[in-house]
Amino acid sequence: MSMTADEVAKVALLARLRLTPTELELFTGQLNNIVGFVEQLGELDTANVEPLAHGVEVHNVFRNDVRGPSLPREEALANAPKRNVDSFLVPAVLD
């Protein structure tokens, strides 16, 4: 399946892109190459291949969530634009 210049122009219109005739010709060729690659993938036998969420093994890169000492209240509130003795003051959201 190859895409025509009219089909690429329609996709560009739907994406709200203005393409010059030169760009339209260029993108038509590029999209046809992409469609060709996808068709090649469709020819592969994937009957015995398990679906993957990721192509490589993924592991948690974050540290363990361990309780530690908290920031002193005065230091936490030091740069607050508005505050009272022990908390931030923010504008009311609900009336």
The first five atom37 places (N, CA, C, CB, O) and aatype in JSON, in Angstrom:
{
  "aatype": [12, 15, 12, 16, 0, 3, 6, 19, 0, 11, 19, 0, 10, 10, 0, 1, 10, 1, 10, 16, 14, 16, 6, 10, 6, 10, 13, 16, 7, 5, 10, 2, 2, 9, 19, 7, 13, 19, 6, 5, 10, 7, 6, 10, 3, 16, 0, 2, 19, 6, 14, 10, 0, 8, 7, 19, 6, 19, 8, 2, 19, 13, 1, 2, 3, 19, 1, 7, 14, 15, 10, 14, 1, 6, 6, 0, 10, 0, 2, 0, 14, 11, 1, 2, 19, 3, 15, 13, 10, 19, 14, 0, 19, 10, 3],
  "atom_mask": [
    [1, 1, 1, 1, 1],
    [1, 1, 1, 1, 1],
    [1, 1, 1, 1, 1],
    [1, 1, 1, 1, 1],
    [1, 1, 1, 1, 1],
    [1, 1, 1, 1, 1],
    [1, 1, 1, 1, 1],
    [1, 1, 1, 1, 1],
    [1, 1, 1, 1, 1],
    [1, 1, 1, 1, 1],
    [1, 1, 1, 1, 1],
    [1, 1, 1, 1, 1],
    [1, 1, 1, 1, 1],
    [1, 1, 1, 1, 1],
    [1, 1, 1, 1, 1],
    [1, 1, 1, 1, 1],
    [1, 1, 1, 1, 1],
    [1, 1, 1, 1, 1],
    [1, 1, 1, 1, 1],
    [1, 1, 1, 1, 1],
    [1, 1, 1, 1, 1],
    [1, 1, 1, 1, 1],
    [1, 1, 1, 1, 1],
    [1, 1, 1, 1, 1],
    [1, 1, 1, 1, 1],
    [1, 1, 1, 1, 1],
    [1, 1, 1, 1, 1],
    [1, 1, 1, 1, 1],
    [1, 1, 1, 0, 1],
    [1, 1, 1, 1, 1],
    [1, 1, 1, 1, 1],
    [1, 1, 1, 1, 1],
    [1, 1, 1, 1, 1],
    [1, 1, 1, 1, 1],
    [1, 1, 1, 1, 1],
    [1, 1, 1, 0, 1],
    [1, 1, 1, 1, 1],
    [1, 1, 1, 1, 1],
    [1, 1, 1, 1, 1],
    [1, 1, 1, 1, 1],
    [1, 1, 1, 1, 1],
    [1, 1, 1, 0, 1],
    [1, 1, 1, 1, 1],
    [1, 1, 1, 1, 1],
    [1, 1, 1, 1, 1],
    [1, 1, 1, 1, 1],
    [1, 1, 1, 1, 1],
    [1, 1, 1, 1, 1],
    [1, 1, 1, 1, 1],
    [1, 1, 1, 1, 1],
    [1, 1, 1, 1, 1],
    [1, 1, 1, 1, 1],
    [1, 1, 1, 1, 1],
    [1, 1, 1, 1, 1],
    [1, 1, 1, 0, 1],
    [1, 1, 1, 1, 1],
    [1, 1, 1, 1, 1],
    [1, 1, 1, 1, 1],
    [1, 1, 1, 1, 1],
    [1, 1, 1, 1, 1],
    [1, 1, 1, 1, 1],
    [1, 1, 1, 1, 1],
    [1, 1, 1, 1, 1],
    [1, 1, 1, 1, 1],
    [1, 1, 1, 1, 1],
    [1, 1, 1, 1, 1],
    [1, 1, 1, 1, 1],
    [1, 1, 1, 0, 1],
    [1, 1, 1, 1, 1],
    [1, 1, 1, 1, 1],
    [1, 1, 1, 1, 1],
    [1, 1, 1, 1, 1],
    [1, 1, 1, 1, 1],
    [1, 1, 1, 1, 1],
    [1, 1, 1, 1, 1],
    [1, 1, 1, 1, 1],
    [1, 1, 1, 1, 1],
    [1, 1, 1, 1, 1],
    [1, 1, 1, 1, 1],
    [1, 1, 1, 1, 1],
    [1, 1, 1, 1, 1],
    [1, 1, 1, 1, 1],
    [1, 1, 1, 1, 1],
    [1, 1, 1, 1, 1],
    [1, 1, 1, 1, 1],
    [1, 1, 1, 1, 1],
    [1, 1, 1, 1, 1],
    [1, 1, 1, 1, 1],
    [1, 1, 1, 1, 1],
    [1, 1, 1, 1, 1],
    [1, 1, 1, 1, 1],
    [1, 1, 1, 1, 1],
    [1, 1, 1, 1, 1],
    [1, 1, 1, 1, 1],
    [1, 1, 1, 1, 1]
  ],
  "atom_positions": [
    [[0.85, -1.17, 0.0], [0.0, 0.0, 0.0], [0.9, 1.24, 0.0], [-0.97, 0.0, 1.23], [1.74, 1.39, 0.88]],
    [[0.72, 2.08, -0.94], [1.47, 3.33, -0.96], [0.5, 4.49, -0.86], [2.35, 3.44, -2.24], [-0.67, 4.38, -1.25]],
    [[0.98, 5.58, -0.34], [0.14, 6.75, -0.15], [0.31, 7.69, -1.33], [0.48, 7.48, 1.18], [1.41, 7.87, -1.85]],
    [[-0.78, 8.28, -1.74], [-0.73, 9.27, -2.82], [-0.49, 10.65, -2.23], [-2.04, 9.25, -3.65], [-0.64, 10.85, -1.02]],
    [[-0.13, 11.58, -3.07], [0.08, 12.97, -2.62], [-1.22, 13.55, -2.06], [0.6, 13.84, -3.78], [-1.19, 14.35, -1.13]],
    [[-2.36, 13.15, -2.64], [-3.65, 13.64, -2.14], [-3.91, 13.15, -0.72], [-4.79, 13.19, -3.06], [-4.42, 13.9, 0.11]],
    [[-3.56, 11.88, -0.44], [-3.76, 11.34, 0.91], [-2.85, 12.03, 1.91], [-3.49, 9.83, 0.92], [-3.27, 12.33, 3.03]],
    [[-1.62, 12.3, 1.52], [-0.69, 13.01, 2.4], [-1.18, 14.43, 2.63], [0.74, 13.02, 1.8], [-1.08, 14.95, 3.74]],
    [[-1.72, 15.06, 1.6], [-2.27, 16.42, 1.75], [-3.46, 16.42, 2.71], [-2.7, 16.98, 0.39], [-3.63, 17.35, 3.49]],
    [[-4.28, 15.37, 2.65], [-5.43, 15.28, 3.57], [-4.95, 15.11, 5.01], [-6.35, 14.1, 3.17], [-5.48, 15.74, 5.92]],
    [[-3.94, 14.25, 5.22], [-3.38, 14.06, 6.56], [-2.79, 15.38, 7.06], [-2.3, 12.94, 6.56], [-2.95, 15.73, 8.23]],
    [[-2.1, 16.1, 6.19], [-1.52, 17.39, 6.57], [-2.63, 18.37, 6.96], [-0.68, 17.97, 5.42], [-2.48, 19.11, 7.93]],
    [[-3.72, 18.36, 6.21], [-4.84, 19.24, 6.53], [-5.43, 18.89, 7.9], [-5.92, 19.14, 5.44], [-5.73, 19.78, 8.7]],
    [[-5.6, 17.58, 8.16], [-6.14, 17.16, 9.45], [-5.2, 17.52, 10.61], [-6.39, 15.65, 9.45], [-5.66, 17.8, 11.72]],
    [[-3.9, 17.52, 10.33], [-2.9, 17.89, 11.35], [-2.68, 19.39, 11.4], [-1.58, 17.18, 11.08], [-1.84, 19.88, 12.16]],
    [[-3.43, 20.13, 10.58], [-3.33, 21.58, 10.5], [-1.91, 22.03, 10.11], [-3.72, 22.2, 11.83], [-1.34, 22.95, 10.7]],
    [[-1.37, 21.34, 9.1], [-0.05, 21.67, 8.57], [-0.21, 22.25, 7.18], [0.88, 20.44, 8.54], [-0.99, 21.75, 6.37]],
    [[0.52, 23.3, 6.89], [0.55, 23.86, 5.54], [1.83, 23.37, 4.87], [0.48, 25.44, 5.56], [2.93, 23.69, 5.32]],
    [[1.68, 22.61, 3.81], [2.83, 22.07, 3.11], [2.96, 22.71, 1.74], [2.73, 20.54, 2.98], [1.97, 22.89, 1.02]],
    [[4.18, 23.04, 1.39], [4.44, 23.52, 0.04], [4.43, 22.31, -0.89], [5.8, 24.3, -0.05], [4.55, 21.18, -0.41]],
    [[4.3, 22.51, -2.2], [4.34, 21.37, -3.12], [5.64, 20.55, -2.98], [4.19, 21.86, -4.55], [5.62, 19.33, -3.13]],
    [[6.75, 21.22, -2.72], [8.02, 20.51, -2.53], [7.97, 19.63, -1.28], [9.2, 21.51, -2.44], [8.4, 18.48, -1.3]],
    [[7.45, 20.2, -0.18], [7.33, 19.43, 1.06], [6.36, 18.27, 0.88], [6.87, 20.33, 2.22], [6.61, 17.17, 1.39]],
    [[5.27, 18.5, 0.17], [4.29, 17.44, -0.07], [4.93, 16.28, -0.81], [3.11, 17.99, -0.86], [4.7, 15.12, -0.48]],
    [[5.72, 16.59, -1.81], [6.41, 15.54, -2.57], [7.41, 14.8, -1.68], [7.14, 16.14, -3.79], [7.49, 13.57, -1.72]],
    [[8.16, 15.54, -0.88], [9.16, 14.95, 0.02], [8.49, 14.04, 1.04], [9.96, 16.04, 0.74], [8.92, 12.9, 1.24]],
    [[7.43, 14.54, 1.7], [6.77, 13.76, 2.74], [6.02, 12.56, 2.18], [5.81, 14.64, 3.52], [5.91, 11.54, 2.85]],
    [[5.52, 12.67, 0.96], [4.86, 11.52, 0.33], [5.87, 10.39, 0.17], [4.25, 11.91, -1.05], [5.56, 9.23, 0.48]],
    [[7.06, 10.71, -0.31], [8.11, 9.69, -0.44], [8.51, 9.11, 0.9], [0.0, 0.0, 0.0], [8.68, 7.9, 1.02]],
    [[8.68, 9.97, 1.91], [9.08, 9.49, 3.23], [8.01, 8.6, 3.86], [9.39, 10.67, 4.16], [8.32, 7.56, 4.44]],
    [[6.75, 9.02, 3.75], [5.67, 8.21, 4.32], [5.53, 6.89, 3.59], [4.35, 8.97, 4.28], [5.21, 5.87, 4.21]],
    [[5.75, 6.87, 2.29], [5.72, 5.61, 1.55], [6.84, 4.68, 2.0], [5.82, 5.87, 0.05], [6.64, 3.47, 2.06]],
    [[8.01, 5.23, 2.3], [9.09, 4.4, 2.85], [8.7, 3.8, 4.19], [10.38, 5.23, 2.99], [8.95, 2.63, 4.45]],
    [[8.08, 4.6, 5.05], [7.65, 4.12, 6.36], [6.62, 3.02, 6.22], [7.09, 5.27, 7.21], [6.7, 1.99, 6.88]],
    [[5.63, 3.24, 5.34], [4.6, 2.22, 5.11], [5.23, 0.94, 4.58], [3.52, 2.74, 4.12], [4.81, -0.16, 4.95]],
    [[6.24, 1.06, 3.73], [6.95, -0.12, 3.21], [7.64, -0.88, 4.32], [0.0, 0.0, 0.0], [7.61, -2.12, 4.33]],
    [[8.25, -0.18, 5.25], [8.91, -0.84, 6.37], [7.89, -1.57, 7.25], [9.7, 0.17, 7.21], [8.15, -2.68, 7.72]],
    [[6.75, -0.96, 7.48], [5.7, -1.59, 8.29], [5.18, -2.84, 7.57], [4.54, -0.6, 8.56], [4.91, -3.85, 8.22]],
    [[5.04, -2.78, 6.25], [4.61, -3.96, 5.5], [5.64, -5.08, 5.61], [4.39, -3.61, 4.02], [5.27, -6.25, 5.7]],
    [[6.93, -4.74, 5.61], [7.96, -5.76, 5.81], [7.83, -6.42, 7.17], [9.36, -5.14, 5.66], [7.99, -7.63, 7.28]],
    [[7.53, -5.64, 8.2], [7.34, -6.21, 9.54], [6.14, -7.14, 9.56], [7.17, -5.1, 10.58], [6.15, -8.15, 10.27]],
    [[5.11, -6.82, 8.8], [3.91, -7.66, 8.74], [4.17, -9.02, 8.12], [0.0, 0.0, 0.0], [3.4, -9.94, 8.34]],
    [[5.25, -9.16, 7.36], [5.58, -10.43, 6.74], [6.29, -11.39, 7.69], [6.45, -10.2, 5.53], [6.42, -12.57, 7.38]],
    [[6.74, -10.91, 8.82], [7.46, -11.76, 9.78], [6.51, -12.7, 10.5], [8.2, -10.9, 10.8], [5.36, -12.35, 10.78]],
    [[7.01, -13.91, 10.79], [6.23, -14.88, 11.56], [6.43, -14.58, 13.05], [6.64, -16.35, 11.22], [7.51, -14.8, 13.59]],
    [[5.39, -14.08, 13.69], [5.47, -13.73, 15.11], [4.6, -14.65, 15.97], [5.06, -12.27, 15.32], [4.23, -14.28, 17.09]],
    [[4.27, -15.82, 15.45], [3.38, -16.73, 16.17], [3.96, -17.15, 17.51], [3.1, -17.97, 15.31], [3.21, -17.3, 18.48]],
    [[5.27, -17.35, 17.59], [5.88, -17.83, 18.83], [6.6, -16.73, 19.61], [6.86, -18.94, 18.52], [7.45, -17.02, 20.45]],
    [[6.26, -15.49, 19.34], [6.89, -14.36, 20.03], [5.9, -13.8, 21.04], [7.35, -13.26, 19.01], [4.77, -13.44, 20.7]],
    [[6.35, -13.73, 22.3], [5.47, -13.18, 23.34], [5.42, -11.67, 23.23], [5.95, -13.6, 24.75], [6.43, -11.03, 22.91]],
    [[4.25, -11.08, 23.48], [4.15, -9.61, 23.44], [5.01, -8.99, 24.53], [2.68, -9.16, 23.61], [5.17, -9.56, 25.61]],
    [[5.57, -7.83, 24.23], [6.43, -7.13, 25.18], [5.87, -5.74, 25.48], [7.87, -7.02, 24.65], [5.3, -5.09, 24.6]],
    [[6.05, -5.31, 26.71], [5.73, -3.93, 27.04], [6.93, -3.04, 26.73], [5.31, -3.8, 28.53], [6.77, -1.87, 26.4]],
    [[8.14, -3.61, 26.85], [9.38, -2.88, 26.59], [10.32, -3.79, 25.81], [10.04, -2.38, 27.91], [10.32, -5.01, 26.02]],
    [[11.11, -3.23, 24.95], [12.07, -4.01, 24.18], [13.26, -4.47, 24.99], [0.0, 0.0, 0.0], [13.93, -5.44, 24.62]],
    [[13.54, -3.8, 26.1], [14.64, -4.17, 26.98], [14.09, -4.33, 28.39], [15.78, -3.1, 26.94], [13.03, -3.82, 28.73]],
    [[14.84, -5.06, 29.2], [14.4, -5.27, 30.58], [14.41, -3.94, 31.33], [15.31, -6.3, 31.3], [15.39, -3.2, 31.28]],
    [[13.32, -3.65, 32.02], [13.2, -2.4, 32.74], [13.2, -2.71, 34.24], [11.91, -1.64, 32.32], [12.52, -3.63, 34.7]],
    [[13.96, -1.96, 34.98], [13.96, -2.12, 36.43], [13.82, -0.76, 37.08], [15.26, -2.83, 36.91], [14.06, 0.27, 36.45]],
    [[13.45, -0.75, 38.33], [13.23, 0.48, 39.06], [14.57, 1.17, 39.31], [12.5, 0.21, 40.4], [15.48, 0.58, 39.9]],
    [[14.7, 2.39, 38.86], [15.95, 3.12, 39.03], [15.9, 4.09, 40.21], [16.29, 3.87, 37.77], [16.86, 4.81, 40.46]],
    [[14.79, 4.09, 40.92], [14.64, 4.99, 42.05], [15.12, 4.31, 43.33], [13.19, 5.45, 42.2], [15.11, 3.08, 43.44]],
    [[15.52, 5.11, 44.28], [15.95, 4.55, 45.56], [14.73, 4.05, 46.32], [16.72, 5.61, 46.4], [13.6, 4.41, 45.99]],
    [[14.95, 3.23, 47.31], [13.86, 2.77, 48.15], [13.27, 3.94, 48.92], [14.35, 1.67, 49.13], [13.98, 4.88, 49.29]],
    [[12.0, 3.89, 49.14], [11.3, 4.95, 49.87], [11.5, 4.68, 51.36], [9.78, 5.0, 49.49], [10.79, 3.88, 51.96]],
    [[12.46, 5.37, 51.94], [12.82, 5.16, 53.33], [12.53, 6.43, 54.11], [14.31, 4.75, 53.47], [12.87, 7.53, 53.67]],
    [[11.92, 6.28, 55.27], [11.62, 7.44, 56.11], [12.92, 8.0, 56.66], [10.65, 7.05, 57.26], [13.79, 7.27, 57.13]],
    [[13.03, 9.32, 56.58], [14.21, 10.0, 57.08], [13.8, 11.24, 57.85], [0.0, 0.0, 0.0], [12.61, 11.51, 58.0]],
    [[14.76, 11.98, 58.32], [14.42, 13.18, 59.07], [13.76, 14.22, 58.14], [15.67, 13.78, 59.76], [14.18, 14.38, 57.0]],
    [[12.76, 14.89, 58.64], [12.08, 15.9, 57.82], [12.76, 17.24, 57.98], [10.59, 16.0, 58.21], [13.57, 17.46, 58.88]],
    [[12.41, 18.14, 57.06], [12.94, 19.48, 57.07], [12.34, 20.25, 58.24], [12.66, 20.21, 55.72], [11.14, 20.12, 58.49]],
    [[13.12, 21.02, 58.97], [12.55, 21.81, 60.05], [11.5, 22.78, 59.51], [13.65, 22.58, 60.8], [11.66, 23.31, 58.41]],
    [[10.44, 23.01, 60.26], [9.31, 23.82, 59.81], [9.75, 25.22, 59.37], [8.27, 23.93, 60.91], [9.31, 25.7, 58.33]],
    [[10.59, 25.86, 60.12], [11.04, 27.21, 59.76], [11.77, 27.22, 58.43], [11.95, 27.78, 60.86], [11.61, 28.14, 57.63]],
    [[12.58, 26.2, 58.19], [13.32, 26.12, 56.94], [12.38, 25.83, 55.76], [14.42, 25.03, 57.03], [12.57, 26.37, 54.67]],
    [[11.37, 24.99, 55.98], [10.41, 24.67, 54.93], [9.58, 25.88, 54.55], [9.51, 23.52, 55.37], [9.22, 26.05, 53.39]],
    [[9.25, 26.73, 55.51], [8.4, 27.89, 55.26], [9.2, 29.16, 54.96], [7.52, 28.13, 56.46], [8.61, 30.22, 54.74]],
    [[10.52, 29.06, 54.93], [11.36, 30.25, 54.8], [11.08, 31.05, 53.53], [12.81, 29.85, 54.81], [11.11, 32.28, 53.58]],
    [[10.8, 30.41, 52.4], [10.6, 31.13, 51.14], [9.13, 31.22, 50.74], [11.36, 30.45, 50.04], [8.83, 31.58, 49.6]],
    [[8.23, 30.91, 51.65], [6.8, 30.98, 51.32], [6.38, 32.43, 51.14], [5.96, 30.31, 52.42], [6.7, 33.27, 51.97]],
    [[5.64, 32.74, 50.04], [5.2, 34.12, 49.85], [4.25, 34.58, 50.95], [4.54, 34.26, 48.5], [4.31, 35.73, 51.38]],
    [[3.37, 33.68, 51.4], [2.46, 34.0, 52.5], [2.41, 32.8, 53.42], [1.02, 34.38, 51.99], [2.34, 31.65, 52.98]],
    [[2.45, 33.07, 54.71], [2.42, 31.98, 55.69], [1.92, 32.51, 57.02], [3.82, 31.34, 55.86], [1.9, 33.72, 57.26]],
    [[1.53, 31.59, 57.89], [1.24, 31.97, 59.26], [2.29, 31.28, 60.13], [-0.24, 31.57, 59.68], [3.37, 30.96, 59.64]],
    [[2.0, 31.06, 61.37], [3.01, 30.49, 62.27], [3.47, 29.11, 61.84], [2.46, 30.41, 63.67], [4.66, 28.8, 61.94]],
    [[2.54, 28.26, 61.35], [2.95, 26.88, 61.09], [2.52, 26.32, 59.73], [2.4, 26.01, 62.14], [2.59, 25.11, 59.53]],
    [[2.07, 27.16, 58.77], [1.67, 26.6, 57.48], [1.71, 27.65, 56.39], [0.27, 26.0, 57.58], [1.82, 28.85, 56.65]],
    [[1.6, 27.16, 55.13], [1.5, 28.04, 53.97], [0.1, 28.63, 53.92], [1.82, 27.27, 52.65], [-0.86, 27.98, 54.33]],
    [[-0.03, 29.84, 53.43], [-1.34, 30.45, 53.19], [-1.52, 30.58, 51.69], [-1.47, 31.85, 53.91], [-0.66, 31.11, 50.99]],
    [[-2.66, 30.08, 51.2], [-2.96, 30.11, 49.79], [-4.34, 30.72, 49.59], [-2.87, 28.7, 49.16], [-5.15, 30.7, 50.51]],
    [[-4.62, 31.25, 48.4], [-5.94, 31.82, 48.14], [-7.03, 30.74, 48.2], [-5.96, 32.52, 46.77], [-6.79, 29.58, 47.86]],
    [[-8.19, 31.15, 48.62], [-9.32, 30.21, 48.67], [-9.72, 29.82, 47.26], [-10.53, 30.83, 49.42], [-9.77, 30.66, 46.36]],
    [[-10.01, 28.53, 47.06], [-10.38, 28.03, 45.75], [-11.9, 27.93, 45.65], [-9.73, 26.66, 45.49], [-12.46, 28.25, 44.6]],
    [[-12.55, 27.51, 46.69], [-14.0, 27.36, 46.7], [-14.63, 28.49, 47.51], [-14.42, 25.99, 47.27], [-14.07, 28.94, 48.51]],
    [[-15.78, 28.93, 47.07], [-16.5, 29.96, 47.81], [-17.44, 29.34, 48.81], [-17.26, 30.88, 46.87], [-18.13, 30.06, 49.53]]
  ]
}
